[in-house]
């Protein structure tokens, strides 16, 4: 209870400190070695780079949930290559984790961010780890939300999810997977996407699903990115070019303060969080109660409080 009171007090203090003050916002593009990467910057202060999931989604799902952090920090969102407002590639082979990590570095340098904090959610957390391994000079702190460090652990979590499904739902999903889950256009079959969302939905939000009138992502999904990196035959197994990835050897070489945060009803399990924590010496782990994969929307007070407290260097 004391921790909750301190967290609420901290958030109220952040809001009060910015009362009546304009919050700066800008957006634009960075030419990342020939690929145009869209960014949106909100707030001022120490920079916090925020990396979205998917792969193939966009930064829009973070808003408005993360806006309270802009009272004292400069939030820098990007749309990863092939996603959102960033450039689509004619050759999907260009959608690799290393290329995306280099894109993050190009944005950091172009915007003159210096050493920055990095928050990655879901696939964005994988990208945040890859970026820290590839460009450690750019990272001050890491926040890894609802993510994993190896394909083996993430695949094991998806096996658990699939095994818990109603047998009828599981059969319908597997029948579609056997015949192919993508249309000729490159998009996933609507029927398959609906069934996969039904299977994964209980793990996305545990306490507070978004209202029915929440606007969708008008930019659409970057299906080429998802298919190339992550899934070609099943939403429940990594079989794109990230098949078999393992970042833990690279993580063991880092000395970056890290917060690992996830929900107790997340898509990813305790074992997955422990794997990341064991690879990052001195990392801190928070498991948010009554919370799914979208922690910042499901339990915003707990999520924002934990992230803010960690970043300003106070104890958890």
C-alpha positions as CSV (number, residue, x, y, z in Angstrom):
1,X,0.0,0.0,0.0
2,X,2.9,2.4,0.8
3,X,4.4,1.8,-2.6
4,X,1.1,2.4,-4.3
5,X,0.7,5.7,-2.4
6,X,4.2,6.8,-3.4
7,X,3.5,5.9,-7.0
8,X,0.3,7.9,-7.1
9,X,2.0,10.8,-5.4
10,X,4.8,10.7,-7.9
11,X,2.4,10.8,-10.9
12,X,0.4,13.6,-9.3
13,X,3.6,15.5,-8.8
14,X,4.6,15.1,-12.4
15,X,1.2,16.4,-13.6
16,X,1.4,19.4,-11.2
17,X,4.9,20.3,-12.3
18,X,3.7,20.8,-15.9
19,X,0.4,22.5,-15.1
20,X,-0.2,25.4,-17.5
21,X,3.1,24.8,-19.3
22,X,3.0,24.1,-23.0
23,X,4.3,20.6,-24.0
24,X,6.5,20.7,-27.1
25,X,5.7,18.4,-30.0
26,X,7.4,17.9,-33.3
27,X,7.5,15.2,-36.0
28,X,9.3,14.4,-39.1
29,X,11.5,12.0,-40.9
30,X,15.1,10.8,-40.6
31,X,16.9,9.4,-43.6
32,X,18.3,6.2,-42.1
33,X,20.8,5.2,-44.8
34,X,18.2,5.5,-47.5
35,X,15.1,4.5,-45.5
36,X,12.8,7.2,-44.3
37,X,12.0,6.7,-40.6
38,X,9.1,8.7,-39.1
39,X,9.5,10.0,-35.6
40,X,7.3,12.0,-33.2
41,X,8.8,13.9,-30.3
42,X,6.7,15.0,-27.3
43,X,7.9,16.9,-24.2
44,X,11.3,18.1,-23.1
45,X,14.0,16.9,-20.8
46,X,16.1,13.7,-20.9
47,X,15.2,11.7,-24.0
48,X,13.3,8.4,-23.8
49,X,13.2,6.5,-27.1
50,X,10.0,4.3,-27.3
51,X,9.9,1.3,-29.6
52,X,6.6,-0.4,-30.6
53,X,5.7,-4.0,-31.1
54,X,4.2,-6.0,-33.9
55,X,6.4,-6.4,-35.7
56,X,4.6,-4.2,-38.2
57,X,2.5,-2.1,-35.9
58,X,3.1,1.6,-35.3
59,X,3.8,3.9,-32.3
60,X,0.2,5.0,-32.2
61,X,-1.0,2.4,-29.6
62,X,1.2,4.0,-27.0
63,X,-0.9,7.2,-27.1
64,X,-2.4,8.7,-25.0
65,X,-1.3,6.2,-22.4
66,X,2.3,7.3,-22.1
67,X,1.7,11.1,-22.3
68,X,2.1,11.7,-18.5
69,X,5.8,10.8,-19.0
70,X,6.2,13.9,-21.3
71,X,5.8,16.2,-18.3
72,X,9.5,15.8,-17.5
73,X,11.0,13.8,-20.3
74,X,11.3,14.1,-24.1
75,X,9.4,11.1,-25.5
76,X,10.7,10.1,-28.9
77,X,8.5,7.6,-30.8
78,X,9.4,6.0,-34.1
79,X,7.6,3.9,-36.6
80,X,10.0,1.1,-37.4
81,X,10.9,0.6,-41.1
82,X,7.9,-0.8,-43.0
83,X,5.5,0.3,-40.3
84,X,3.2,3.2,-39.7
85,X,4.3,6.3,-41.5
86,X,7.8,5.0,-42.2
87,X,9.0,3.8,-45.6
88,X,7.9,0.5,-47.0
89,X,10.6,-1.5,-48.7
90,X,10.3,-3.0,-52.1
91,X,12.5,-5.9,-50.9
92,X,11.2,-7.3,-47.6
93,X,14.6,-8.9,-47.0
94,X,15.6,-5.5,-45.7
95,X,13.4,-6.1,-42.6
96,X,16.0,-7.4,-40.2
97,X,16.6,-6.8,-36.5
98,X,20.1,-5.4,-37.2
99,X,18.8,-2.9,-39.8
100,X,16.1,-1.8,-37.4
101,X,18.6,-1.3,-34.6
102,X,20.7,0.8,-37.0
103,X,17.6,2.9,-37.8
104,X,17.2,3.7,-34.1
105,X,20.8,4.8,-33.9
106,X,20.4,7.0,-37.0
107,X,17.4,8.7,-35.4
108,X,19.4,9.2,-32.2
109,X,22.2,10.8,-34.0
110,X,20.0,12.9,-36.3
111,X,18.0,14.4,-33.4
112,X,21.1,14.9,-31.3
113,X,19.7,12.9,-28.4
114,X,23.0,11.9,-26.9
115,X,22.9,9.1,-24.4
116,X,19.2,8.1,-24.0
117,X,16.9,5.8,-22.2
118,X,15.1,3.2,-24.3
119,X,11.7,1.6,-23.6
120,X,10.7,-1.3,-25.8
121,X,7.3,-3.1,-25.6
122,X,6.8,-6.6,-27.0
123,X,8.7,-6.9,-30.3
124,X,9.9,-3.4,-29.5
125,X,11.6,-4.9,-26.4
126,X,13.5,-7.3,-28.6
127,X,14.5,-4.4,-30.8
128,X,15.6,-2.4,-27.7
129,X,17.8,-5.3,-26.6
130,X,19.3,-5.7,-30.1
131,X,19.9,-1.9,-30.2
132,X,21.7,-2.0,-26.8
133,X,23.9,-4.9,-27.9
134,X,24.7,-3.2,-31.2
135,X,25.0,0.4,-30.0
136,X,25.6,0.3,-26.3
137,X,27.1,3.8,-26.4
138,X,23.6,5.2,-27.1
139,X,21.8,3.7,-24.0
140,X,21.7,5.0,-20.5
141,X,18.8,2.8,-19.2
142,X,16.6,0.1,-20.6
143,X,13.0,-0.6,-19.9
144,X,11.8,-4.0,-21.3
145,X,8.0,-4.4,-21.2
146,X,6.3,-7.6,-22.0
147,X,9.1,-9.1,-24.0
148,X,11.6,-11.9,-24.3
149,X,15.2,-12.5,-25.2
150,X,15.1,-15.7,-27.2
151,X,12.8,-17.4,-29.7
152,X,12.9,-20.6,-27.7
153,X,11.3,-19.0,-24.6
154,X,8.7,-17.0,-26.6
155,X,7.8,-20.1,-28.6
156,X,7.3,-22.1,-25.4
157,X,5.0,-19.4,-24.1
158,X,2.9,-19.6,-27.3
159,X,2.7,-23.4,-26.9
160,X,1.1,-22.8,-23.5
161,X,-1.4,-20.4,-24.9
162,X,-2.4,-22.7,-27.7
163,X,-2.7,-25.7,-25.4
164,X,-5.1,-23.8,-23.2
165,X,-7.5,-23.0,-26.0
166,X,-10.9,-24.6,-26.5
167,X,-10.3,-27.6,-28.7
168,X,-12.8,-26.3,-31.3
169,X,-11.0,-22.9,-31.6
170,X,-7.6,-24.6,-31.7
171,X,-8.7,-26.9,-34.5
172,X,-10.1,-24.0,-36.6
173,X,-6.8,-22.1,-36.1
174,X,-4.6,-25.1,-37.0
175,X,-6.8,-26.0,-40.1
176,X,-6.2,-22.5,-41.4
177,X,-2.4,-22.7,-40.6
178,X,-2.2,-25.9,-42.6
179,X,-3.6,-24.3,-45.7
180,X,-1.9,-20.9,-45.4
181,X,-2.7,-17.8,-43.4
182,X,-1.9,-15.0,-45.8
183,X,-3.9,-13.7,-48.8
184,X,-2.4,-13.1,-52.2
185,X,-2.3,-9.4,-51.3
186,X,0.2,-10.2,-48.5
187,X,-2.3,-9.5,-45.6
188,X,-3.3,-12.1,-43.2
189,X,-6.6,-13.8,-43.8
190,X,-9.3,-11.9,-41.9
191,X,-10.8,-15.2,-40.5
192,X,-7.4,-16.2,-39.2
193,X,-6.7,-12.8,-37.7
194,X,-10.0,-12.9,-35.9
195,X,-9.4,-16.3,-34.5
196,X,-5.8,-15.5,-33.4
197,X,-7.1,-12.3,-31.7
198,X,-9.8,-14.4,-29.9
199,X,-7.1,-16.7,-28.7
200,X,-4.6,-14.0,-27.6
201,X,-7.2,-11.4,-26.4
202,X,-7.4,-12.6,-22.8
203,X,-3.6,-12.1,-22.5
204,X,-3.6,-8.6,-24.0
205,X,-5.9,-6.9,-21.4
206,X,-6.8,-8.5,-18.1
207,X,-8.4,-5.6,-16.2
208,X,-9.5,-2.9,-18.6
209,X,-9.9,-3.6,-22.3
210,X,-10.2,-0.5,-24.5
211,X,-13.6,0.9,-25.2
212,X,-15.4,-0.2,-28.4
213,X,-15.1,3.3,-29.8
214,X,-11.3,3.5,-29.5
215,X,-10.1,4.5,-32.9
216,X,-8.1,1.9,-34.8
217,X,-4.7,2.3,-36.5
218,X,-5.7,4.1,-39.7
219,X,-2.3,3.5,-41.2
220,X,-2.8,-0.3,-41.3
221,X,-0.5,-3.2,-40.4
222,X,2.9,-3.6,-42.0
223,X,2.2,-7.2,-43.0
224,X,5.4,-7.6,-45.0
225,X,7.4,-6.8,-41.8
226,X,5.4,-9.2,-39.7
227,X,5.7,-12.0,-42.3
228,X,9.5,-11.5,-43.0
229,X,10.5,-11.2,-39.3
230,X,8.1,-13.2,-37.3
231,X,5.3,-15.3,-38.8
232,X,4.7,-17.0,-42.1
233,X,2.7,-20.1,-41.1
234,X,1.4,-19.5,-37.5
235,X,0.8,-16.6,-35.1
236,X,1.9,-18.9,-32.3
237,X,5.5,-19.7,-33.5
238,X,8.4,-17.5,-34.7
239,X,9.3,-18.8,-38.1
240,X,10.4,-15.6,-39.9
241,X,14.0,-14.5,-40.1
242,X,14.0,-14.2,-36.3
243,X,13.5,-18.0,-36.0
244,X,15.8,-19.3,-33.3
245,X,17.2,-15.9,-32.2
246,X,18.9,-15.6,-28.9
247,X,20.0,-12.3,-27.5
248,X,21.2,-13.6,-24.1
249,X,24.9,-14.0,-25.0
250,X,25.0,-10.3,-26.1
251,X,23.0,-9.2,-23.0
252,X,25.6,-10.8,-20.7
253,X,28.2,-8.4,-22.0
254,X,26.2,-5.2,-21.2
255,X,26.4,-3.1,-18.1
256,X,23.2,-1.1,-18.5
257,X,20.6,-0.6,-15.7
258,X,17.5,-2.4,-16.8
259,X,13.9,-2.6,-15.7
260,X,12.0,-5.7,-16.8
261,X,8.2,-5.2,-16.5
262,X,5.3,-7.5,-17.4
263,X,1.8,-8.5,-16.4
264,X,0.8,-11.5,-14.3
265,X,-1.6,-12.4,-17.2
266,X,0.8,-11.5,-19.9
267,X,1.4,-13.4,-23.2
268,X,4.9,-14.0,-21.8
269,X,5.6,-16.0,-18.6
270,X,7.7,-15.7,-15.5
271,X,10.3,-18.0,-17.0
272,X,10.7,-15.7,-20.0
273,X,11.2,-12.6,-17.7
274,X,13.7,-14.6,-15.6
275,X,15.7,-15.5,-18.7
276,X,16.2,-11.9,-19.5
277,X,16.9,-10.9,-15.9
278,X,19.5,-13.6,-15.5
279,X,21.4,-12.3,-18.6
280,X,21.4,-8.7,-17.4
281,X,23.4,-8.3,-14.2
282,X,21.6,-6.1,-11.7
283,X,18.4,-5.8,-13.6
284,X,15.1,-5.2,-11.8
285,X,11.9,-7.2,-12.4
286,X,8.4,-6.0,-11.7
287,X,5.4,-8.3,-12.3
288,X,2.2,-6.1,-12.3
289,X,-0.9,-7.8,-10.7
290,X,-4.2,-8.1,-12.6
291,X,-2.4,-7.1,-15.8
292,X,-2.0,-8.4,-19.4
293,X,0.4,-7.7,-22.2
294,X,-0.6,-4.0,-22.7
295,X,0.6,-3.0,-19.2
296,X,0.4,0.8,-19.9
297,X,-3.3,0.6,-20.8
298,X,-4.3,-2.2,-18.4
299,X,-2.6,-0.9,-15.3
300,X,-1.5,2.6,-16.1
301,X,-0.8,3.9,-12.6
302,X,1.4,0.9,-11.7
303,X,3.2,0.9,-15.1
304,X,3.9,4.7,-15.2
305,X,4.9,4.8,-11.6
306,X,7.3,1.9,-11.9
307,X,8.9,3.3,-15.1
308,X,9.2,6.9,-13.7
309,X,10.6,5.7,-10.4
310,X,13.2,3.6,-12.2
311,X,14.3,6.3,-14.6
312,X,14.8,9.0,-12.0
313,X,17.0,6.6,-10.0
314,X,14.8,6.1,-6.9
315,X,14.5,2.7,-5.4
316,X,11.6,0.4,-6.4
